[in-house]
Amino acid sequence: MGRMANWPSKHKIVGDVRGKGLMIGVEIIRDQKSKERAHDFRESIVDRAFEKGSYCWAREKIDPYRAAIDD
């Protein structure tokens, strides 16, 4: 996560970066001051990452899989 630690100061749409190892979360926001979440930006980023062969999920997309595993 070292290279990503400065993303909140480098990218206006990044509110926070946290995690450990391969489990990293990046909070996508509309504005640094209000920290309002930017779901539309996030979806666009997820779509672009998928097109490039990256694997990333938003919390809402994981819930059905978590439910299946819990059953």
PQR file of N, CA, C, O and H, with PARSE charges and radii, in Angstrom:
ATOM      1  N   MET A   1       0.816  -1.183   0.000 -0.4000 1.5000
ATOM      2  CA  MET A   1       0.000   0.000   0.000 -0.0000 2.0000
ATOM      3  C   MET A   1       0.867   1.257   0.000  0.5500 1.7000
ATOM      4  O   MET A   1       0.340   2.366  -0.096 -0.5500 1.4000
ATOM      5  N   GLY A   2       2.137   1.110   0.102 -0.4000 1.5000
ATOM      6  CA  GLY A   2       3.035   2.253   0.171 -0.0000 2.0000
ATOM      7  C   GLY A   2       2.859   3.256  -0.955  0.5500 1.7000
ATOM      8  O   GLY A   2       2.813   4.460  -0.707 -0.5500 1.4000
ATOM      9  H   GLY A   2       2.565   0.210   0.179  0.4000 1.0000
ATOM     10  N   ARG A   3       2.761   2.781  -2.184 -0.4000 1.5000
ATOM     11  CA  ARG A   3       2.618   3.696  -3.329 -0.0000 2.0000
ATOM     12  C   ARG A   3       1.270   4.383  -3.355  0.5500 1.7000
ATOM     13  O   ARG A   3       1.126   5.437  -3.974 -0.5500 1.4000
ATOM     14  H   ARG A   3       2.798   1.802  -2.386  0.4000 1.0000
ATOM     15  N   MET A   4       0.279   3.805  -2.691 -0.4000 1.5000
ATOM     16  CA  MET A   4      -1.073   4.363  -2.704 -0.0000 2.0000
ATOM     17  C   MET A   4      -1.341   5.269  -1.507  0.5500 1.7000
ATOM     18  O   MET A   4      -2.356   5.964  -1.487 -0.5500 1.4000
ATOM     19  H   MET A   4       0.397   2.949  -2.187  0.4000 1.0000
ATOM     20  N   ALA A   5      -0.475   5.279  -0.529 -0.4000 1.5000
ATOM     21  CA  ALA A   5      -0.719   6.031   0.707 -0.0000 2.0000
ATOM     22  C   ALA A   5      -0.928   7.524   0.466  0.5500 1.7000
ATOM     23  O   ALA A   5      -1.659   8.179   1.209 -0.5500 1.4000
ATOM     24  H   ALA A   5       0.350   4.714  -0.546  0.4000 1.0000
ATOM     25  N   ASN A   6      -0.294   8.055  -0.562 -0.4000 1.5000
ATOM     26  CA  ASN A   6      -0.427   9.496  -0.837 -0.0000 2.0000
ATOM     27  C   ASN A   6      -1.566   9.822  -1.801  0.5500 1.7000
ATOM     28  O   ASN A   6      -1.733  10.983  -2.175 -0.5500 1.4000
ATOM     29  H   ASN A   6       0.299   7.523  -1.166  0.4000 1.0000
ATOM     30  N   TRP A   7      -2.337   8.847  -2.202 -0.4000 1.5000
ATOM     31  CA  TRP A   7      -3.421   9.093  -3.156 -0.0000 2.0000
ATOM     32  C   TRP A   7      -4.423  10.148  -2.686  0.5500 1.7000
ATOM     33  O   TRP A   7      -4.857  10.950  -3.513 -0.5500 1.4000
ATOM     34  H   TRP A   7      -2.201   7.904  -1.898  0.4000 1.0000
ATOM     35  N   PRO A   8      -4.820  10.198  -1.403 -0.5600 1.5000
ATOM     36  CA  PRO A   8      -5.770  11.241  -1.006  0.2800 2.0000
ATOM     37  C   PRO A   8      -5.250  12.661  -1.255  0.5500 1.7000
ATOM     38  O   PRO A   8      -6.036  13.560  -1.555 -0.5500 1.4000
ATOM     39  N   SER A   9      -3.970  12.868  -1.138 -0.4000 1.5000
ATOM     40  CA  SER A   9      -3.436  14.211  -1.413 -0.0000 2.0000
ATOM     41  C   SER A   9      -3.123  14.404  -2.889  0.5500 1.7000
ATOM     42  O   SER A   9      -3.025  15.538  -3.359 -0.5500 1.4000
ATOM     43  H   SER A   9      -3.331  12.138  -0.894  0.4000 1.0000
ATOM     44  N   LYS A  10      -2.967  13.319  -3.619 -0.4000 1.5000
ATOM     45  CA  LYS A  10      -2.610  13.375  -5.043 -0.0000 2.0000
ATOM     46  C   LYS A  10      -3.843  13.408  -5.955  0.5500 1.7000
ATOM     47  O   LYS A  10      -3.821  14.041  -7.011 -0.5500 1.4000
ATOM     48  H   LYS A  10      -3.046  12.398  -3.237  0.4000 1.0000
ATOM     49  N   HIS A  11      -4.911  12.727  -5.545 -0.4000 1.5000
ATOM     50  CA  HIS A  11      -6.128  12.603  -6.367 -0.0000 2.0000
ATOM     51  C   HIS A  11      -7.326  13.175  -5.609  0.5500 1.7000
ATOM     52  O   HIS A  11      -7.625  12.733  -4.500 -0.5500 1.4000
ATOM     53  H   HIS A  11      -4.929  12.213  -4.688  0.4000 1.0000
ATOM     54  N   LYS A  12      -7.995  14.127  -6.185 -0.4000 1.5000
ATOM     55  CA  LYS A  12      -9.127  14.787  -5.522 -0.0000 2.0000
ATOM     56  C   LYS A  12     -10.292  13.852  -5.232  0.5500 1.7000
ATOM     57  O   LYS A  12     -11.079  14.118  -4.323 -0.5500 1.4000
ATOM     58  H   LYS A  12      -7.752  14.486  -7.086  0.4000 1.0000
ATOM     59  N   ILE A  13     -10.418  12.764  -5.985 -0.4000 1.5000
ATOM     60  CA  ILE A  13     -11.550  11.862  -5.784 -0.0000 2.0000
ATOM     61  C   ILE A  13     -11.259  10.740  -4.786  0.5500 1.7000
ATOM     62  O   ILE A  13     -12.128   9.906  -4.532 -0.5500 1.4000
ATOM     63  H   ILE A  13      -9.779  12.549  -6.723  0.4000 1.0000
ATOM     64  N   VAL A  14     -10.059  10.704  -4.221 -0.4000 1.5000
ATOM     65  CA  VAL A  14      -9.717   9.671  -3.240 -0.0000 2.0000
ATOM     66  C   VAL A  14      -9.787  10.268  -1.843  0.5500 1.7000
ATOM     67  O   VAL A  14      -9.061  11.206  -1.516 -0.5500 1.4000
ATOM     68  H   VAL A  14      -9.352  11.381  -4.428  0.4000 1.0000
ATOM     69  N   GLY A  15     -10.679   9.706  -1.018 -0.4000 1.5000
ATOM     70  CA  GLY A  15     -10.830  10.187   0.345 -0.0000 2.0000
ATOM     71  C   GLY A  15      -9.924   9.475   1.321  0.5500 1.7000
ATOM     72  O   GLY A  15      -9.392  10.093   2.243 -0.5500 1.4000
ATOM     73  H   GLY A  15     -11.270   8.944  -1.284  0.4000 1.0000
ATOM     74  N   ASP A  16      -9.740   8.160   1.126 -0.4000 1.5000
ATOM     75  CA  ASP A  16      -8.929   7.374   2.038 -0.0000 2.0000
ATOM     76  C   ASP A  16      -8.474   6.106   1.336  0.5500 1.7000
ATOM     77  O   ASP A  16      -9.147   5.600   0.438 -0.5500 1.4000
ATOM     78  H   ASP A  16     -10.172   7.658   0.377  0.4000 1.0000
ATOM     79  N   VAL A  17      -7.328   5.602   1.757 -0.4000 1.5000
ATOM     80  CA  VAL A  17      -6.806   4.322   1.295 -0.0000 2.0000
ATOM     81  C   VAL A  17      -6.442   3.551   2.555  0.5500 1.7000
ATOM     82  O   VAL A  17      -5.695   4.044   3.400 -0.5500 1.4000
ATOM     83  H   VAL A  17      -6.782   6.013   2.487  0.4000 1.0000
ATOM     84  N   ARG A  18      -6.972   2.337   2.676 -0.4000 1.5000
ATOM     85  CA  ARG A  18      -6.663   1.540   3.860 -0.0000 2.0000
ATOM     86  C   ARG A  18      -6.696   0.061   3.505  0.5500 1.7000
ATOM     87  O   ARG A  18      -7.282  -0.344   2.501 -0.5500 1.4000
ATOM     88  H   ARG A  18      -7.578   1.937   1.989  0.4000 1.0000
ATOM     89  N   GLY A  19      -6.065  -0.718   4.337 -0.4000 1.5000
ATOM     90  CA  GLY A  19      -6.079  -2.152   4.140 -0.0000 2.0000
ATOM     91  C   GLY A  19      -4.763  -2.788   4.536  0.5500 1.7000
ATOM     92  O   GLY A  19      -3.887  -2.163   5.135 -0.5500 1.4000
ATOM     93  H   GLY A  19      -5.589  -0.389   5.153  0.4000 1.0000
ATOM     94  N   LYS A  20      -4.662  -4.054   4.176 -0.4000 1.5000
ATOM     95  CA  LYS A  20      -3.488  -4.829   4.529 -0.0000 2.0000
ATOM     96  C   LYS A  20      -3.256  -5.879   3.448  0.5500 1.7000
ATOM     97  O   LYS A  20      -4.189  -6.568   3.034 -0.5500 1.4000
ATOM     98  H   LYS A  20      -5.374  -4.562   3.690  0.4000 1.0000
ATOM     99  N   GLY A  21      -2.034  -5.998   3.002 -0.4000 1.5000
ATOM    100  CA  GLY A  21      -1.723  -7.007   1.992 -0.0000 2.0000
ATOM    101  C   GLY A  21      -2.492  -6.767   0.709  0.5500 1.7000
ATOM    102  O   GLY A  21      -2.478  -5.666   0.159 -0.5500 1.4000
ATOM    103  H   GLY A  21      -1.276  -5.439   3.339  0.4000 1.0000
ATOM    104  N   LEU A  22      -3.162  -7.806   0.237 -0.4000 1.5000
ATOM    105  CA  LEU A  22      -3.938  -7.693  -0.997 -0.0000 2.0000
ATOM    106  C   LEU A  22      -5.341  -7.140  -0.772  0.5500 1.7000
ATOM    107  O   LEU A  22      -6.061  -6.866  -1.732 -0.5500 1.4000
ATOM    108  H   LEU A  22      -3.172  -8.701   0.684  0.4000 1.0000
ATOM    109  N   MET A  23      -5.729  -6.976   0.470 -0.4000 1.5000
ATOM    110  CA  MET A  23      -7.057  -6.457   0.798 -0.0000 2.0000
ATOM    111  C   MET A  23      -6.952  -4.951   1.026  0.5500 1.7000
ATOM    112  O   MET A  23      -6.693  -4.495   2.140 -0.5500 1.4000
ATOM    113  H   MET A  23      -5.144  -7.199   1.251  0.4000 1.0000
ATOM    114  N   ILE A  24      -7.155  -4.199  -0.031 -0.4000 1.5000
ATOM    115  CA  ILE A  24      -7.010  -2.746   0.039 -0.0000 2.0000
ATOM    116  C   ILE A  24      -8.321  -2.096  -0.391  0.5500 1.7000
ATOM    117  O   ILE A  24      -8.946  -2.513  -1.366 -0.5500 1.4000
ATOM    118  H   ILE A  24      -7.365  -4.569  -0.936  0.4000 1.0000
ATOM    119  N   GLY A  25      -8.720  -1.087   0.338 -0.4000 1.5000
ATOM    120  CA  GLY A  25      -9.916  -0.332  -0.006 -0.0000 2.0000
ATOM    121  C   GLY A  25      -9.556   1.109  -0.321  0.5500 1.7000
ATOM    122  O   GLY A  25      -8.759   1.733   0.381 -0.5500 1.4000
ATOM    123  H   GLY A  25      -8.212  -0.748   1.130  0.4000 1.0000
ATOM    124  N   VAL A  26     -10.150   1.625  -1.379 -0.4000 1.5000
ATOM    125  CA  VAL A  26      -9.954   3.022  -1.769 -0.0000 2.0000
ATOM    126  C   VAL A  26     -11.325   3.685  -1.737  0.5500 1.7000
ATOM    127  O   VAL A  26     -12.240   3.271  -2.448 -0.5500 1.4000
ATOM    128  H   VAL A  26     -10.797   1.119  -1.949  0.4000 1.0000
ATOM    129  N   GLU A  27     -11.459   4.712  -0.910 -0.4000 1.5000
ATOM    130  CA  GLU A  27     -12.724   5.438  -0.794 -0.0000 2.0000
ATOM    131  C   GLU A  27     -12.778   6.508  -1.881  0.5500 1.7000
ATOM    132  O   GLU A  27     -11.939   7.407  -1.919 -0.5500 1.4000
ATOM    133  H   GLU A  27     -10.715   5.048  -0.332  0.4000 1.0000
ATOM    134  N   ILE A  28     -13.766   6.404  -2.759 -0.4000 1.5000
ATOM    135  CA  ILE A  28     -13.929   7.351  -3.860 -0.0000 2.0000
ATOM    136  C   ILE A  28     -14.974   8.389  -3.432  0.5500 1.7000
ATOM    137  O   ILE A  28     -16.104   8.048  -3.083 -0.5500 1.4000
ATOM    138  H   ILE A  28     -14.447   5.673  -2.728  0.4000 1.0000
ATOM    139  N   ILE A  29     -14.570   9.650  -3.469 -0.4000 1.5000
ATOM    140  CA  ILE A  29     -15.423  10.731  -2.983 -0.0000 2.0000
ATOM    141  C   ILE A  29     -15.625  11.800  -4.052  0.5500 1.7000
ATOM    142  O   ILE A  29     -14.908  11.859  -5.051 -0.5500 1.4000
ATOM    143  H   ILE A  29     -13.652   9.927  -3.753  0.4000 1.0000
ATOM    144  N   ARG A  30     -16.610  12.628  -3.809 -0.4000 1.5000
ATOM    145  CA  ARG A  30     -16.905  13.723  -4.722 -0.0000 2.0000
ATOM    146  C   ARG A  30     -16.104  14.976  -4.359  0.5500 1.7000
ATOM    147  O   ARG A  30     -15.760  15.778  -5.227 -0.5500 1.4000
ATOM    148  H   ARG A  30     -17.192  12.580  -2.998  0.4000 1.0000
ATOM    149  N   ASP A  31     -15.814  15.130  -3.068 -0.4000 1.5000
ATOM    150  CA  ASP A  31     -15.188  16.365  -2.604 -0.0000 2.0000
ATOM    151  C   ASP A  31     -14.394  16.075  -1.331  0.5500 1.7000
ATOM    152  O   ASP A  31     -14.904  15.425  -0.419 -0.5500 1.4000
ATOM    153  H   ASP A  31     -16.093  14.478  -2.363  0.4000 1.0000
ATOM    154  N   GLN A  32     -13.168  16.546  -1.264 -0.4000 1.5000
ATOM    155  CA  GLN A  32     -12.278  16.289  -0.131 -0.0000 2.0000
ATOM    156  C   GLN A  32     -12.823  16.841   1.184  0.5500 1.7000
ATOM    157  O   GLN A  32     -12.601  16.249   2.240 -0.5500 1.4000
ATOM    158  H   GLN A  32     -12.754  17.075  -2.005  0.4000 1.0000
ATOM    159  N   LYS A  33     -13.517  17.942   1.134 -0.4000 1.5000
ATOM    160  CA  LYS A  33     -14.003  18.585   2.356 -0.0000 2.0000
ATOM    161  C   LYS A  33     -15.199  17.845   2.957  0.5500 1.7000
ATOM    162  O   LYS A  33     -15.206  17.537   4.148 -0.5500 1.4000
ATOM    163  H   LYS A  33     -13.697  18.423   0.276  0.4000 1.0000
ATOM    164  N   SER A  34     -16.201  17.563   2.139 -0.4000 1.5000
ATOM    165  CA  SER A  34     -17.413  16.918   2.644 -0.0000 2.0000
ATOM    166  C   SER A  34     -17.270  15.397   2.731  0.5500 1.7000
ATOM    167  O   SER A  34     -18.001  14.751   3.482 -0.5500 1.4000
ATOM    168  H   SER A  34     -16.195  17.813   1.171  0.4000 1.0000
ATOM    169  N   LYS A  35     -16.342  14.826   1.977 -0.4000 1.5000
ATOM    170  CA  LYS A  35     -16.134  13.367   1.909 -0.0000 2.0000
ATOM    171  C   LYS A  35     -17.370  12.635   1.386  0.5500 1.7000
ATOM    172  O   LYS A  35     -17.560  11.449   1.658 -0.5500 1.4000
ATOM    173  H   LYS A  35     -15.748  15.351   1.367  0.4000 1.0000
ATOM    174  N   GLU A  36     -18.218  13.360   0.627 -0.4000 1.5000
ATOM    175  CA  GLU A  36     -19.410  12.741   0.040 -0.0000 2.0000
ATOM    176  C   GLU A  36     -18.965  11.641  -0.920  0.5500 1.7000
ATOM    177  O   GLU A  36     -18.111  11.862  -1.778 -0.5500 1.4000
ATOM    178  H   GLU A  36     -18.064  14.323   0.407  0.4000 1.0000
ATOM    179  N   ARG A  37     -19.545  10.467  -0.769 -0.4000 1.5000
ATOM    180  CA  ARG A  37     -19.175   9.342  -1.626 -0.0000 2.0000
ATOM    181  C   ARG A  37     -19.636   9.586  -3.055  0.5500 1.7000
ATOM    182  O   ARG A  37     -20.702  10.153  -3.296 -0.5500 1.4000
ATOM    183  H   ARG A  37     -20.239  10.288  -0.071  0.4000 1.0000
ATOM    184  N   ALA A  38     -18.813   9.148  -3.991 -0.4000 1.5000
ATOM    185  CA  ALA A  38     -19.099   9.348  -5.417 -0.0000 2.0000
ATOM    186  C   ALA A  38     -19.313   7.989  -6.076  0.5500 1.7000
ATOM    187  O   ALA A  38     -18.402   7.433  -6.691 -0.5500 1.4000
ATOM    188  H   ALA A  38     -17.947   8.688  -3.796  0.4000 1.0000
ATOM    189  N   HIS A  39     -20.524   7.466  -5.940 -0.4000 1.5000
ATOM    190  CA  HIS A  39     -20.825   6.138  -6.462 -0.0000 2.0000
ATOM    191  C   HIS A  39     -20.657   6.067  -7.975  0.5500 1.7000
ATOM    192  O   HIS A  39     -20.217   5.045  -8.501 -0.5500 1.4000
ATOM    193  H   HIS A  39     -21.264   7.917  -5.441  0.4000 1.0000
ATOM    194  N   ASP A  40     -21.004   7.142  -8.678 -0.4000 1.5000
ATOM    195  CA  ASP A  40     -20.881   7.138 -10.132 -0.0000 2.0000
ATOM    196  C   ASP A  40     -19.411   7.074 -10.550  0.5500 1.7000
ATOM    197  O   ASP A  40     -19.072   6.358 -11.492 -0.5500 1.4000
ATOM    198  H   ASP A  40     -21.361   7.972  -8.251  0.4000 1.0000
ATOM    199  N   PHE A  41     -18.548   7.801  -9.874 -0.4000 1.5000
ATOM    200  CA  PHE A  41     -17.114   7.731 -10.175 -0.0000 2.0000
ATOM    201  C   PHE A  41     -16.587   6.328  -9.897  0.5500 1.7000
ATOM    202  O   PHE A  41     -15.826   5.760 -10.681 -0.5500 1.4000
ATOM    203  H   PHE A  41     -18.823   8.383  -9.109  0.4000 1.0000
ATOM    204  N   ARG A  42     -17.018   5.779  -8.747 -0.4000 1.5000
ATOM    205  CA  ARG A  42     -16.557   4.439  -8.365 -0.0000 2.0000
ATOM    206  C   ARG A  42     -16.939   3.406  -9.423  0.5500 1.7000
ATOM    207  O   ARG A  42     -16.116   2.581  -9.819 -0.5500 1.4000
ATOM    208  H   ARG A  42     -17.637   6.240  -8.110  0.4000 1.0000
ATOM    209  N   GLU A  43     -18.184   3.455  -9.874 -0.4000 1.5000
ATOM    210  CA  GLU A  43     -18.633   2.487 -10.882 -0.0000 2.0000
ATOM    211  C   GLU A  43     -17.819   2.614 -12.165  0.5500 1.7000
ATOM    212  O   GLU A  43     -17.465   1.611 -12.785 -0.5500 1.4000
ATOM    213  H   GLU A  43     -18.853   4.125  -9.552  0.4000 1.0000
ATOM    214  N   SER A  44     -17.528   3.837 -12.555 -0.4000 1.5000
ATOM    215  CA  SER A  44     -16.724   4.073 -13.750 -0.0000 2.0000
ATOM    216  C   SER A  44     -15.322   3.478 -13.588  0.5500 1.7000
ATOM    217  O   SER A  44     -14.790   2.872 -14.518 -0.5500 1.4000
ATOM    218  H   SER A  44     -17.815   4.652 -12.051  0.4000 1.0000
ATOM    219  N   ILE A  45     -14.735   3.653 -12.419 -0.4000 1.5000
ATOM    220  CA  ILE A  45     -13.397   3.117 -12.144 -0.0000 2.0000
ATOM    221  C   ILE A  45     -13.421   1.590 -12.142  0.5500 1.7000
ATOM    222  O   ILE A  45     -12.531   0.955 -12.706 -0.5500 1.4000
ATOM    223  H   ILE A  45     -15.168   4.145 -11.664  0.4000 1.0000
ATOM    224  N   VAL A  46     -14.435   1.002 -11.511 -0.4000 1.5000
ATOM    225  CA  VAL A  46     -14.562  -0.453 -11.479 -0.0000 2.0000
ATOM    226  C   VAL A  46     -14.708  -0.996 -12.894  0.5500 1.7000
ATOM    227  O   VAL A  46     -14.072  -1.990 -13.243 -0.5500 1.4000
ATOM    228  H   VAL A  46     -15.158   1.518 -11.052  0.4000 1.0000
ATOM    229  N   ASP A  47     -15.537  -0.356 -13.711 -0.4000 1.5000
ATOM    230  CA  ASP A  47     -15.720  -0.801 -15.096 -0.0000 2.0000
ATOM    231  C   ASP A  47     -14.422  -0.727 -15.886  0.5500 1.7000
ATOM    232  O   ASP A  47     -14.092  -1.657 -16.622 -0.5500 1.4000
ATOM    233  H   ASP A  47     -16.054   0.451 -13.427  0.4000 1.0000
ATOM    234  N   ARG A  48     -13.689   0.362 -15.743 -0.4000 1.5000
ATOM    235  CA  ARG A  48     -12.416   0.513 -16.460 -0.0000 2.0000
ATOM    236  C   ARG A  48     -11.394  -0.521 -15.997  0.5500 1.7000
ATOM    237  O   ARG A  48     -10.658  -1.078 -16.812 -0.5500 1.4000
ATOM    238  H   ARG A  48     -13.958   1.118 -15.146  0.4000 1.0000
ATOM    239  N   ALA A  49     -11.348  -0.776 -14.697 -0.4000 1.5000
ATOM    240  CA  ALA A  49     -10.423  -1.775 -14.168 -0.0000 2.0000
ATOM    241  C   ALA A  49     -10.764  -3.156 -14.716  0.5500 1.7000
ATOM    242  O   ALA A  49      -9.867  -3.913 -15.088 -0.5500 1.4000
ATOM    243  H   ALA A  49     -11.946  -0.323 -14.035  0.4000 1.0000
ATOM    244  N   PHE A  50     -12.049  -3.491 -14.769 -0.4000 1.5000
ATOM    245  CA  PHE A  50     -12.477  -4.779 -15.298 -0.0000 2.0000
ATOM    246  C   PHE A  50     -12.080  -4.925 -16.763  0.5500 1.7000
ATOM    247  O   PHE A  50     -11.606  -5.983 -17.176 -0.5500 1.4000
ATOM    248  H   PHE A  50     -12.778  -2.876 -14.467  0.4000 1.0000
ATOM    249  N   GLU A  51     -12.269  -3.868 -17.547 -0.4000 1.5000
ATOM    250  CA  GLU A  51     -11.898  -3.888 -18.965 -0.0000 2.0000
ATOM    251  C   GLU A  51     -10.399  -4.124 -19.148  0.5500 1.7000
ATOM    252  O   GLU A  51      -9.976  -4.720 -20.138 -0.5500 1.4000
ATOM    253  H   GLU A  51     -12.654  -3.008 -17.212  0.4000 1.0000
ATOM    254  N   LYS A  52      -9.601  -3.655 -18.191 -0.4000 1.5000
ATOM    255  CA  LYS A  52      -8.148  -3.824 -18.263 -0.0000 2.0000
ATOM    256  C   LYS A  52      -7.681  -5.147 -17.654  0.5500 1.7000
ATOM    257  O   LYS A  52      -6.481  -5.417 -17.598 -0.5500 1.4000
ATOM    258  H   LYS A  52      -9.945  -3.170 -17.387  0.4000 1.0000
ATOM    259  N   GLY A  53      -8.626  -5.970 -17.197 -0.4000 1.5000
ATOM    260  CA  GLY A  53      -8.281  -7.276 -16.646 -0.0000 2.0000
ATOM    261  C   GLY A  53      -8.044  -7.287 -15.150  0.5500 1.7000
ATOM    262  O   GLY A  53      -7.593  -8.294 -14.605 -0.5500 1.4000
ATOM    263  H   GLY A  53      -9.601  -5.751 -17.243  0.4000 1.0000
ATOM    264  N   SER A  54      -8.341  -6.187 -14.478 -0.4000 1.5000
ATOM    265  CA  SER A  54      -8.194  -6.151 -13.018 -0.0000 2.0000
ATOM    266  C   SER A  54      -9.459  -6.691 -12.375  0.5500 1.7000
ATOM    267  O   SER A  54     -10.539  -6.657 -12.964 -0.5500 1.4000
ATOM    268  H   SER A  54      -8.707  -5.369 -14.921  0.4000 1.0000
ATOM    269  N   TYR A  55      -9.308  -7.176 -11.188 -0.4000 1.5000
ATOM    270  CA  TYR A  55     -10.415  -7.789 -10.465 -0.0000 2.0000
ATOM    271  C   TYR A  55     -10.720  -6.945  -9.244  0.5500 1.7000
ATOM    272  O   TYR A  55      -9.940  -6.932  -8.293 -0.5500 1.4000
ATOM    273  H   TYR A  55      -8.431  -7.203 -10.709  0.4000 1.0000
ATOM    274  N   CYS A  56     -11.841  -6.241  -9.253 -0.4000 1.5000
ATOM    275  CA  CYS A  56     -12.210  -5.456  -8.078 -0.0000 2.0000
ATOM    276  C   CYS A  56     -13.722  -5.461  -7.950  0.5500 1.7000
ATOM    277  O   CYS A  56     -14.453  -5.491  -8.941 -0.5500 1.4000
ATOM    278  H   CYS A  56     -12.475  -6.252 -10.026  0.4000 1.0000
ATOM    279  N   TRP A  57     -14.171  -5.431  -6.699 -0.4000 1.5000
ATOM    280  CA  TRP A  57     -15.595  -5.457  -6.414 -0.0000 2.0000
ATOM    281  C   TRP A  57     -15.962  -4.351  -5.465  0.5500 1.7000
ATOM    282  O   TRP A  57     -15.185  -3.988  -4.582 -0.5500 1.4000
ATOM    283  H   TRP A  57     -13.578  -5.406  -5.895  0.4000 1.0000
ATOM    284  N   ALA A  58     -17.124  -3.825  -5.644 -0.4000 1.5000
ATOM    285  CA  ALA A  58     -17.705  -2.910  -4.671 -0.0000 2.0000
ATOM    286  C   ALA A  58     -18.454  -3.762  -3.651  0.5500 1.7000
ATOM    287  O   ALA A  58     -18.866  -4.881  -3.959 -0.5500 1.4000
ATOM    288  H   ALA A  58     -17.755  -4.119  -6.361  0.4000 1.0000
ATOM    289  N   ARG A  59     -18.628  -3.248  -2.461 -0.4000 1.5000
ATOM    290  CA  ARG A  59     -19.271  -4.008  -1.370 -0.0000 2.0000
ATOM    291  C   ARG A  59     -20.619  -4.583  -1.801  0.5500 1.7000
ATOM    292  O   ARG A  59     -20.919  -5.734  -1.485 -0.5500 1.4000
ATOM    293  H   ARG A  59     -18.293  -2.340  -2.211  0.4000 1.0000
ATOM    294  N   GLU A  60     -21.438  -3.805  -2.516 -0.4000 1.5000
ATOM    295  CA  GLU A  60     -22.767  -4.277  -2.916 -0.0000 2.0000
ATOM    296  C   GLU A  60     -22.692  -5.501  -3.821  0.5500 1.7000
ATOM    297  O   GLU A  60     -23.600  -6.333  -3.811 -0.5500 1.4000
ATOM    298  H   GLU A  60     -21.194  -2.870  -2.773  0.4000 1.0000
ATOM    299  N   LYS A  61     -21.630  -5.619  -4.595 -0.4000 1.5000
ATOM    300  CA  LYS A  61     -21.508  -6.735  -5.520 -0.0000 2.0000
ATOM    301  C   LYS A  61     -20.992  -7.988  -4.829  0.5500 1.7000
ATOM    302  O   LYS A  61     -21.100  -9.085  -5.376 -0.5500 1.4000
ATOM    303  H   LYS A  61     -20.893  -4.943  -4.602  0.4000 1.0000
ATOM    304  N   ILE A  62     -20.436  -7.840  -3.643 -0.4000 1.5000
ATOM    305  CA  ILE A  62     -19.906  -8.985  -2.905 -0.0000 2.0000
ATOM    306  C   ILE A  62     -20.986  -9.657  -2.075  0.5500 1.7000
ATOM    307  O   ILE A  62     -20.907 -10.861  -1.833 -0.5500 1.4000
ATOM    308  H   ILE A  62     -20.348  -6.949  -3.198  0.4000 1.0000
ATOM    309  N   ASP A  63     -21.984  -8.919  -1.635 -0.4000 1.5000
ATOM    310  CA  ASP A  63     -22.993  -9.438  -0.715 -0.0000 2.0000
ATOM    311  C   ASP A  63     -23.625 -10.757  -1.149  0.5500 1.7000
ATOM    312  O   ASP A  63     -23.755 -11.646  -0.308 -0.5500 1.4000
ATOM    313  H   ASP A  63     -22.048  -7.941  -1.831  0.4000 1.0000
ATOM    314  N   PRO A  64     -24.027 -10.943  -2.411 -0.5600 1.5000
ATOM    315  CA  PRO A  64     -24.608 -12.242  -2.795  0.2800 2.0000
ATOM    316  C   PRO A  64     -23.632 -13.407  -2.610  0.5500 1.7000
ATOM    317  O   PRO A  64     -24.038 -14.517  -2.263 -0.5500 1.4000
ATOM    318  N   TYR A  65     -22.354 -13.148  -2.842 -0.4000 1.5000
ATOM    319  CA  TYR A  65     -21.359 -14.202  -2.672 -0.0000 2.0000
ATOM    320  C   TYR A  65     -21.139 -14.514  -1.194  0.5500 1.7000
ATOM    321  O   TYR A  65     -20.981 -15.673  -0.810 -0.5500 1.4000
ATOM    322  H   TYR A  65     -22.024 -12.247  -3.123  0.4000 1.0000
ATOM    323  N   ARG A  66     -21.132 -13.468  -0.373 -0.4000 1.5000
ATOM    324  CA  ARG A  66     -20.992 -13.692   1.075 -0.0000 2.0000
ATOM    325  C   ARG A  66     -22.174 -14.495   1.594  0.5500 1.7000
ATOM    326  O   ARG A  66     -22.004 -15.394   2.417 -0.5500 1.4000
ATOM    327  H   ARG A  66     -21.261 -12.526  -0.684  0.4000 1.0000
ATOM    328  N   ALA A  67     -23.359 -14.178   1.122 -0.4000 1.5000
ATOM    329  CA  ALA A  67     -24.561 -14.904   1.564 -0.0000 2.0000
ATOM    330  C   ALA A  67     -24.459 -16.375   1.158  0.5500 1.7000
ATOM    331  O   ALA A  67     -24.809 -17.254   1.946 -0.5500 1.4000
ATOM    332  H   ALA A  67     -23.497 -13.447   0.454  0.4000 1.0000
ATOM    333  N   ALA A  68     -23.992 -16.654  -0.038 -0.4000 1.5000
ATOM    334  CA  ALA A  68     -23.855 -18.037  -0.506 -0.0000 2.0000
ATOM    335  C   ALA A  68     -22.836 -18.809   0.329  0.5500 1.7000
ATOM    336  O   ALA A  68     -23.031 -19.989   0.622 -0.5500 1.4000
ATOM    337  H   ALA A  68     -23.707 -15.941  -0.678  0.4000 1.0000
ATOM    338  N   ILE A  69     -21.771 -18.152   0.703 -0.4000 1.5000
ATOM    339  CA  ILE A  69     -20.736 -18.806   1.504 -0.0000 2.0000
ATOM    340  C   ILE A  69     -21.250 -19.053   2.915  0.5500 1.7000
ATOM    341  O   ILE A  69     -20.954 -20.091   3.507 -0.5500 1.4000
ATOM    342  H   ILE A  69     -21.613 -17.194   0.466  0.4000 1.0000
ATOM    343  N   ASP A  70     -22.019 -18.107   3.463 -0.4000 1.5000
ATOM    344  CA  ASP A  70     -22.533 -18.250   4.813 -0.0000 2.0000
ATOM    345  C   ASP A  70     -23.569 -19.375   4.939  0.5500 1.7000
ATOM    346  O   ASP A  70     -23.727 -19.955   6.014 -0.5500 1.4000
ATOM    347  H   ASP A  70     -22.259 -17.264   2.982  0.4000 1.0000
ATOM    348  N   ASP A  71     -24.276 -19.684   3.839 -0.4000 1.5000
ATOM    349  CA  ASP A  71     -25.328 -20.715   3.886 -0.0000 2.0000
ATOM    350  C   ASP A  71     -24.788 -22.089   4.098  0.5500 1.7000
ATOM    351  O   ASP A  71     -25.554 -23.050   4.159 -0.5500 1.4000
ATOM    352  H   ASP A  71     -24.148 -19.212   2.966  0.4000 1.0000
TER
END
